[in-house]
Amino acid sequence: MFSSIFSTAPPVDPNAPNFHPVSSAHPPSELFGELESKDTEWACPGGFAVETQTFYHFFEDGTSMMCQVIHSAVGVWYPTIQFTCKIYNPTTKEKTWKSINVSNFVTPPPGLDKRSSKADQFSITHKSKPGSDTPESYTITANLGDDLQITLDVARPASVPGFKVGKGPTGGFSYFGPDPKNAEGYVVHRFWPRTQATGMLVHNGRAVPVKGSGMFVHAIQGMRPNLVAARWNFAHFQSEQHGGVSAVLMDFTTTDAYGRKGAGSGFVTVSVGSLVLGGKLAAVTAETKWPDEEPAASAGVISRAVHSKTARDQETGYDAPTELVYRWAGPSLLPEAQGPIDGTLTVDVGPPEAYKGLVEKVDVLAEIPYVIKTMVNYVAGTKPYIYQWQNPATLHVNVPGGIIPGVSDKVEVEGTLYNEATFIS
């Protein structure tokens, strides 16, 4: 546990690479790593680590819901477990936010494996139905106070396997430090890029049946969060058109301390994404942006989140995006429809003082557990913020024939986008 404090390792060339991104570890034909059962088990790592299971959904009336379990370990202290939930209705602009420290967290619960967990305030139960249309599902029940109770079944369609970037036990991992086999830290993400949810919300005593599409991600940051990244981007698009479409993109940019020439060569961006088209997982994308290289305008694989227009936000002090462009390109995963796939989604969110579809600007330090706050030394004068938006959006896709019925070139898909831009420093 204290190896990072009392290091006896031999000296390392200060110009040696000390960041090993998953987005550069696999050739285009090997980006898709199908999830194995162990991938979505709770690891509950010690040291400094944050592990999360997050479920995002858009319901039929446009309401969005995020449910997240956060397992935070800080050195020798007992881990903090939180259950957070955010519900947003874009029509009424009503927001419901819950964040509770749970008690008596257990994984695995009796009779289940470590894909399931429970506490006094919630249970998340993984169920397997091999050979069916929905081979895996989670049942989420949560009592988050007198004014909010949740029951939700979240199913993964057989045609949309869960994925990580790259196969095998190291699939999905980016490693920090000179030696990936004895890493100083790591980041890993595993995705279900399209899910179907049905259930019931009891809000302020009123029972509301809900149904809709979404995604699930299991992630671990295996080091202090302020050392992992200076920036994060996240995009989650879902549509019921063309048999079901989803576009997911997550990226992070390292701090200056981690890059391919050691400390001072950082600000490397790792981007991972996927496209579900015609109800099938059609492409997995991953790309590394090195700070000393300009990204190619066209490439076999593209995975990018770009703040294409920005403006100074007086409230936070950051140059915040006013327009964002997300781009996916890669070879089709479908044997019956081979060829390149290319998708672009542009969203105009307007100026910071009059954002369109702003769900919230989250002051991160106000939300994270106190014990973590004391261990995370953010630079004086910087406050981490997460910008969260939800807007109607159009995904423009070029596809080979055979993926979407009746489409063999370009198609526009109307849907809903939830996106985040996070500034850590």
N, C-alpha and C positions, 0 to 999 in steps of 0.2 A: 504493500500500500504506500510505503514511504520511499519507494525506489526513485521517484522523480525528485525527491528532496536530497537524498544521499546517493548521488549517482557515482558509480565506480566504472562506468563505461570508458573505453579508450577514446582519446580525442578524435573528433571527426573533422574532415576537411570542411572549413566554413563555407566553401562554395559548392559543396555537394548538394544535390537535390534533397530537400527536406519536406517535400509534399508530393504525394503519389496519388493523382486523381483517378477515380474509377472511370472517368470519361475518356481517359487515354489508355486504359488497361486492356481494351478488347477491340478486335477488328469489327467492321460494320456488320459482318455476317454472324457475329457472336454476342451482340449487345443484349439479346433477349435471353435472360436466365429465368426459367420457370421456377416459381417459389416452391420450396419443399416445406413439409410441415414444421420443421425446426425453425424456419426463417421467421415465422410470426409468433414464436413462443416468447414469452417474457424472459429477458436475459437478467434483469435486475443487477446490472453491473455495479461494482463498488468504485472506490476512488472518487473522481469527479466525473459524473455522467448524468445525462438526462435522457430518459427513454420515454417515448410517447406512442400511444395508439390513438389515431384521430379518424373520426368518421365525419365526412362532409356530405350534406344532402340538400337538394332543391326539391321542395314539395310542389304539388300541382297548382297551388294558388300563388306560387312565386316565392313563398317563404323559404328561407334557408336556415339550416341548423347545423352547427358544429358541436360534436361531443368529443372530449379528449380526456384520456387518462395520462397523467404526467408522473413519472417515477424519477425523483431527483435525489441523487446521492452526492454528498459533500464530505469527502474524506472519512473520518471516523464517526461522524454523526449518523444517527439513525435516519434512513431515507424519509423524505417527505413525499406523500402521495396525494395528488390533487385530482379532482374530477371537475372539469370546466365544461360549460355549455353556453353557446351563444345562439339565440334565435333572432332572426331579423325579418321583418315584413316590409318589403320595399314599397308597398302601396300605402300603408299607414305610417311607415317609418318607425314603428314600434320595435324596440330592442329589449331583449331579455338576456341578462348576463348573470351566470352563476359560476362561482369558483369556491369550492369547498375542500378543505383538508379532510380526507377520509380517515376512518379508523379501522383497525383490524384488517388491513389489506392482506389477501392471500392469493398466491398462485403457485401450483394449481389448486383450485378448489377440490374437495374430496370427489373422487370418481372421474375427474376430468384431467386433461393435460394442460401444459403451460401456455397454450393459446387462450385459455380462459382465465378470468380473475374475478375476485369479488372482495367487497368490503361491506361495512355496515350500511353504507349509503347507496351501493350499486352492485350489480353483477353483470359481467359480460361473458356469455357462454358460447364457445365455438362448437358448431355442429357439422358433421361430415355426412354427405349423402352421395357417395361415389356412384357414377353412372347416371345420375339424374341431370335434369336441366340446370339445377343449381347445386353443384357438388359441395359447396361450402357456404356456411352462413354464420352470423353472430346474432344472438339475442341480447339486447341491451335493456336492462331495467335500472332506473335510477330514481331515487327520492331526494330531490335537491332542495327541499324545504316545503313549507305548507302551500306555496304558490306554484310549484312545478314538479310534476312527476312524469317520467318518460317510460314508454315501452316501445321498443323498435326491433323489428327483424330486418337484418341487412344481409342480402343474399348476393353471391357472386355467380353470374351466368357461366355455364360450361364453356361458352365460346369466347370468354374473356378471362384467360388464365391470369393469376397474379404474377408479377414479374419483379426482378431486380436486374441491374445492369451486370451481365456476366454470369456464367454458371458456377456452381460449386460453392464451397464454404466461404470463399473470399468475394463472391459476387456481391455487388452493391457497395463495397467498402472503398472509401478514400482514406489514405493513411497519412498522418502527420509525423514528422521526424525522419532522420536519415535512413533508418532501417525499418521497412514495413513489417518485418517479422517481429520486431521489438518496438512497436510504434509508441510514440509519445501520446498519441490520441488518434481517433478515427471518427468518421461519420458514415452512417449506413442508412439507406432507405429501401423499404419494400412496399410495393403498391398493389392494390386492387383498383384498376383505373375506371371501372364502371360497376356499380352495384345497384340493386333495386331494394328499396326500403318500404315497409308497411308497418303501421303501428298506431299508437295513440299518445297524444300529449294531453295531460291534464294541467291546464294553465289557469290560475286564479279560480279553481273550482270548476272550470268548464272543460269537458272532454272533447277533444278535437281529433278525429281520425286523420291520419296523414299517409301520403303515398308519394314516392318520387324516386329520382335517380341520384346517384352520387358516387363517391369514391372512399377508399380506406387507405391509410398509410401507417406503417409501423416504422419508427425511426429511432436511432440512437446517436447522440452526440457524446462521444467518449472522451471528453476533456472539458475544461472550463469554457462556458459558452462565449465569453469575450475573447478567447483565443481562437475559436473555430473560424469565425467569419466576421467581416466588416459589413457585409450586405447579404440579404436574402431576397429572392423573388419567388413567387408562387402563382400559378394560374390553374384554375379548375373550371373547365367549360363542359356543360352537358346539354344535349338536345335529344328530343324524342323523334326527330325527323330521320328519314332514311334508315329505319330499322334500329336506331340508337347510335348516337355519336358522342364521343368524349375526347377532350384534349386536355392533357395534364402536363405541366412543366414546373420543375423545381430547380432553382439554382442557388448557389452560394459563392461568395467571393472571399478568399482567404484574407487574413490580415497581412501586413507587410512582412511579417516574420516567417512566412512559409511560402516557398516557391521552388523553382527548379535550379536556383543557384544559391540556396541557403537564405539566411535572414537578409531582408532588404530586397528580395526578388519576388515578393508576394503580390497580392491582389490578383490571384489566379481565380478565374471563374469556372466552376464545375456545373454543368447543366445536364439534367436528366429529364426525359419526357416520354410521352406515348400518345398514340392516336388509336381510338376505337372507332371503326367505320362500319356501317351496315351491321352493327351489333357484334362485331368480331375485333379482337385485338389485331390491328393491321400493321403497326410500326412501333418500335422502341427507339428512342433517340438519345444520344449522349455526345457532348462536345466539351472540349476544354478551350477556354480563351486565355492565352498567355499575355501578360501585360506588354511584352515587347513584340507582339505580332498582331497585325490587323486581320480580323476574320475574313475568310474568303467569301465573296458574294455568292458563289455557288460551290457546293461541295456534296459529296455522296451522302454525308450525314450532317445535319444541322440541328442544333438544339439551342435556342437563344431567347432571352428576355431582354428587350432593349427599352430603356427610357428614352424614347425618340424625341420628346420635347419635355423640358423641365422649367420650373420657376421656383424662386426662393420662397419657402414657406416661413413667414415671419413668426409663426407660433412655435415651430420646432427648430428653425435655423438651418434646415436641410434644403438642398436643391431637389425638390420633390417632383415626381413625374406629373405631367399634364396629359401626355399621350404615351401609351405603351404598345410595343409590337412584340408578339410572340411568334416564333417560327419553328416549325418541325419539318425535317426532311430525312428520309431514310428508305432502305429497301423494304418492300412488302414482306411480311411474315407469312402470308397466306400462299400455300403451294399452288392453289388453283388460280391465283391472280398475282403473278410475279411482275416486278417492275418498280420504278421509283414512286414514292408518295411524297407530296410536299403540301404543307398546310401553313397558313398565315392568319393571325387574328390581331386586328388593330383596335384598340379601345381609347377613345378620347374621354378623359375624366374631368377635363376642364381645369380652371385655375385653383390653387390651394384654398383661396378664400371663398370659393363657390363650387366645390367639388360636386360632380354628378355621381350619384350612387355611393357616396361615402358612407360606409357602415360605421367606421370609427377610426380615430387615430389612437392607437393603444400606447400609453406610456408604460413601457415594459417594466421599469423598476417599480412602478406602483403595483404590478400584478404578481411578480415572482416572489416565492417564499422568502421570508426575512433571512433565513439561515444561508440561502444562496447569495442574497444581496451582500451579505457581510464578506463573502469570499470572492466576490467578483469586483475587481478594481477597475471600473470604467474610468476613462480619461476624464479628468476634471472638466466640467463645462459641457460634456456631451451626454445627451440623454437618448437612450435607444427608443426608437418609435417604430411601430408597425402600422402602416397605412392599409386599410382594408376597404375594398369596394365591391359592389355587386351591380351589374348592369346587363341589359340585353346586349348581345354581341353576335357577330357573323364570322363564322370560320370559313375561309376560302381554301378549298382543297383541290389538288390535282391528283387523280387516282388512275391506276390501270383498270381496264375492264374486269368485271367479275367480283369486285369488292362491294360496291353499292349497286343494287339492281337498276338497270337502265342507264347507268352512268359510266362513261369510259374516258372522261377527261376532266373538265372542271365542274365543280359543284359548290354552291353556297349553302351553308348550313346555319339556320337561325337557332339561337339557343341563349343560355344564361351563363355569364362569366362571373365567378368570384375570384378576385385577385388581390395579392398582397405585395407590398414593397416594404422591406424592413431595413432600417438604418441602425447599425449598432454603434458605429464610431465615425 
